[in-house]
Amino acid sequence: MEQVKKSYYEANPVKQYCLDHSTPQHPVQRKLIQETLEMKGIDVNMMGAPEIVSLNALFIKNMGAKKVIDVGVFTGASSLAAALALPKDGKVLALDVNDDFSRRAEKYWEEAGVRDKIELVLAPATETLQKKVDTAGEAGSYDFAFIDADKPSYDSYYELCLKLLRPGGMIAFDNTLYKGRVLKEDVVYLENGEVDINTES
């Protein structure tokens, strides 16, 4: 099956051209990527690819966004890119459940000088998003959302983010094509977020 892999996993001249002709990454972004890739015993593929978070940043800047939702933090790549793209009074609502990874993320946010722009909430994202929906003034106030977390919950994240976004806002989903598996009809989502495919079809 044909796959399109993240740039930090596979050399690709077209993707490299895009990266070379895009806005250069902040030094802390480069440090975050390198140190995350060196981590042992974890799936570093959870980190958003540089080309993806850079595209998000472009959308955020062009929209004049001030409020961003980031569902799925890991070591902080997508939250950092969003915070760097936002104006001084911008805010990122960063949602995750893993305290260890989030502490690492906070280190990079602090080093890049954007920690004050990021509200980190360690709790199931559906709970946090629902609380925001129920909070006066929050619904319809966000400009952009990036969803990159457990795949079985994507529908719930989408519905809740939709309520929080303003008219004309944008939701971006990572793994939309999911390693080419969208071409397979018999896809079953497992509880751990992985997918099982009937290879006989």
Backbone torsions as a table, in degrees:
resi	resn	phi	psi	omega
1	MET	NA	132.9	179.7
2	GLU	-68.0	132.8	179.5
3	GLN	-127.1	147.6	171.8
4	VAL	-110.1	111.1	-173.7
5	LYS	-96.9	158.2	178.0
6	LYS	-64.4	148.7	-171.9
7	SER	-62.9	-28.2	-179.0
8	TYR	-78.7	-3.6	178.2
9	TYR	-103.3	-28.0	-173.1
10	GLU	-147.5	130.9	177.3
11	ALA	-68.5	132.5	179.2
12	ASN	-146.5	119.5	-173.6
13	PRO	-62.0	-32.6	-180.0
14	VAL	-71.1	-47.0	178.4
15	LYS	-63.7	-38.7	179.0
16	GLN	-64.8	-38.2	176.7
17	TYR	-60.6	-45.0	-179.7
18	CYS	-61.6	-43.9	179.7
19	LEU	-65.4	-40.8	-178.8
20	ASP	-66.2	-26.7	-177.3
21	HIS	-108.4	17.7	175.4
22	SER	-104.3	172.0	177.1
23	THR	-58.3	128.1	-178.7
24	PRO	-58.0	145.7	178.7
25	GLN	-73.3	150.5	173.5
26	HIS	-64.9	144.9	179.8
27	PRO	-53.3	-35.6	179.2
28	VAL	-70.1	-32.6	175.1
29	GLN	-62.7	-42.9	178.7
30	ARG	-64.3	-39.4	178.5
31	LYS	-64.8	-44.3	179.0
32	LEU	-57.8	-47.4	-178.6
33	ILE	-61.8	-48.3	-177.1
34	GLN	-62.7	-46.1	-177.5
35	GLU	-70.1	-32.6	176.9
36	THR	-67.5	-42.3	179.5
37	LEU	-64.3	-23.0	179.5
38	GLU	-86.6	-7.0	-179.9
39	MET	-67.4	142.1	-177.3
40	LYS	-107.7	147.2	172.8
41	GLY	78.0	11.9	177.9
42	ILE	-135.8	162.4	-179.9
43	ASP	-86.4	94.9	-177.8
44	VAL	-68.5	-10.5	176.7
45	ASN	-63.6	-12.3	176.9
46	MET	-69.8	-17.0	178.7
47	MET	-73.8	132.4	176.9
48	GLY	-61.9	135.2	-179.4
49	ALA	-65.9	147.5	-179.4
50	PRO	-54.8	-40.0	-178.8
51	GLU	-67.3	-27.9	179.8
52	ILE	-76.5	-50.2	-177.7
53	VAL	-68.8	-27.5	175.3
54	SER	-68.9	-39.3	176.5
55	LEU	-64.6	-41.7	175.9
56	ASN	-57.8	-44.9	-179.1
57	ALA	-60.9	-38.5	178.5
58	LEU	-63.4	-44.7	177.4
59	PHE	-60.7	-46.2	-177.4
60	ILE	-60.2	-44.3	-179.8
61	LYS	-66.7	-46.1	-176.6
62	ASN	-66.7	-28.5	178.2
63	MET	-78.7	-15.1	-172.4
64	GLY	67.6	33.3	-175.3
65	ALA	-65.5	151.4	175.5
66	LYS	-127.7	-20.3	-179.3
67	LYS	-130.9	124.3	-175.1
68	VAL	-127.3	142.6	173.4
69	ILE	-108.4	131.3	177.4
70	ASP	-123.9	104.3	-178.7
71	VAL	-94.9	107.1	-177.4
72	GLY	105.2	98.6	-172.3
73	VAL	-95.9	-46.0	-172.9
74	PHE	53.1	-122.7	-178.6
75	THR	-91.9	9.1	168.0
76	GLY	99.0	9.6	-174.9
77	ALA	-62.0	-48.2	-175.9
78	SER	-72.4	-37.1	176.9
79	SER	-66.3	-39.8	178.8
80	LEU	-64.1	-45.2	179.3
81	ALA	-61.3	-41.0	179.5
82	ALA	-65.8	-45.3	-178.3
83	ALA	-63.0	-39.4	178.6
84	LEU	-66.4	-29.0	-178.6
85	ALA	-82.6	-19.1	-176.5
86	LEU	-82.0	155.9	173.5
87	PRO	-69.4	175.4	-176.1
88	LYS	-58.0	-32.8	-178.6
89	ASP	-94.4	12.2	179.3
90	GLY	-77.5	158.6	-178.9
91	LYS	-137.6	140.1	174.2
92	VAL	-114.4	125.1	172.7
93	LEU	-92.4	104.7	-174.4
94	ALA	-102.9	122.0	-172.1
95	LEU	-118.4	128.7	177.4
96	ASP	-159.1	173.7	179.2
97	VAL	-121.3	-5.4	-174.1
98	ASN	-102.7	111.3	-176.8
99	ASP	-69.3	-37.1	-178.0
100	ASP	-62.9	-49.9	179.7
101	PHE	-65.5	-38.5	-177.2
102	SER	-66.5	-35.0	176.2
103	ARG	-63.1	-39.1	176.6
104	ARG	-63.8	-42.5	178.9
105	ALA	-60.2	-42.9	-178.8
106	GLU	-60.4	-34.1	178.6
107	LYS	-60.6	-43.3	-179.9
108	TYR	-70.4	-39.6	178.9
109	TRP	-61.4	-42.2	179.6
110	GLU	-63.8	-45.7	-178.3
111	GLU	-63.2	-33.7	-179.8
112	ALA	-83.7	-4.9	177.4
113	GLY	77.4	25.2	-178.2
114	VAL	-122.4	11.2	-176.3
115	ARG	-57.5	-34.3	-178.0
116	ASP	-71.1	-13.2	178.7
117	LYS	-87.9	-10.8	-170.2
118	ILE	-112.8	122.3	173.5
119	GLU	-98.7	105.0	-179.4
120	LEU	-91.0	126.2	177.7
121	VAL	-122.5	118.8	179.1
122	LEU	-98.0	96.2	-178.4
123	ALA	-172.8	162.2	175.1
124	PRO	-53.0	129.6	-173.2
125	ALA	-60.6	-36.0	179.6
126	THR	-60.9	-38.2	178.8
127	GLU	-65.6	-46.5	-178.4
128	THR	-64.4	-44.6	179.8
129	LEU	-62.8	-40.9	179.2
130	GLN	-64.2	-39.5	177.1
131	LYS	-61.8	-40.1	178.4
132	LYS	-65.3	-41.7	178.0
133	VAL	-58.8	-39.0	-176.8
134	ASP	-80.9	-9.2	-179.6
135	THR	-87.0	130.1	-178.2
136	ALA	-56.7	131.0	175.7
137	GLY	88.4	-7.7	-178.4
138	GLU	-87.5	-41.4	179.7
139	ALA	-59.9	133.6	178.8
140	GLY	73.8	17.6	-175.4
141	SER	-112.5	-6.6	-178.4
142	TYR	-96.0	151.6	-176.4
143	ASP	-99.1	-34.7	-170.8
144	PHE	-147.8	143.4	175.2
145	ALA	-135.4	139.1	175.2
146	PHE	-120.8	123.0	-177.2
147	ILE	-111.0	115.9	-179.8
148	ASP	-149.3	73.4	-177.2
149	ALA	-142.5	-153.1	-176.5
150	ASP	-61.6	126.3	-171.1
151	LYS	-64.0	-37.1	179.6
152	PRO	-62.0	-20.2	-178.1
153	SER	-95.1	2.9	-177.1
154	TYR	-55.3	-41.4	-179.8
155	ASP	-59.8	-44.5	-180.0
156	SER	-65.7	-43.5	178.4
157	TYR	-60.3	-42.7	-179.2
158	TYR	-60.8	-49.0	-176.7
159	GLU	-62.9	-40.0	-179.3
160	LEU	-73.2	-41.3	177.6
161	CYS	-63.4	-35.5	179.4
162	LEU	-59.2	-37.1	179.0
163	LYS	-72.3	-28.5	-177.3
164	LEU	-85.8	-22.2	-178.2
165	LEU	-78.9	146.2	175.2
166	ARG	-74.9	162.0	171.9
167	PRO	-57.5	131.4	-176.8
168	GLY	87.3	1.0	177.3
169	GLY	-72.3	176.0	-175.3
170	MET	-135.9	138.9	172.4
171	ILE	-117.1	128.1	176.7
172	ALA	-113.7	138.0	-179.8
173	PHE	-115.9	130.4	171.7
174	ASP	-83.5	158.0	177.1
175	ASN	63.3	27.0	-178.7
176	THR	-60.2	-39.6	179.3
177	LEU	-89.6	-14.5	173.8
178	TYR	41.4	67.3	175.8
179	LYS	57.3	28.8	179.5
180	GLY	83.1	1.3	-175.8
181	ARG	-72.8	-11.2	175.6
182	VAL	-64.0	-17.6	179.3
183	LEU	-78.4	-12.0	178.9
184	LYS	-95.9	135.4	-178.9
185	GLU	-81.8	-35.8	-174.1
186	ASP	-94.4	75.9	179.6
187	VAL	-110.9	129.4	179.1
188	VAL	-120.3	127.4	178.7
189	TYR	-87.5	127.3	-179.2
190	LEU	-89.5	164.7	-176.6
191	GLU	-63.7	-27.9	-178.9
192	ASN	-83.6	3.9	177.9
193	GLY	93.7	-9.9	177.6
194	GLU	-80.3	170.5	179.1
195	VAL	-119.7	146.2	177.7
196	ASP	-116.7	135.6	-176.2
197	ILE	-122.3	134.0	173.5
198	ASN	-74.5	102.2	-173.2
199	THR	-73.5	-8.1	179.8
200	GLU	-82.9	-14.3	-177.9
201	SER	-82.4	NA	NA
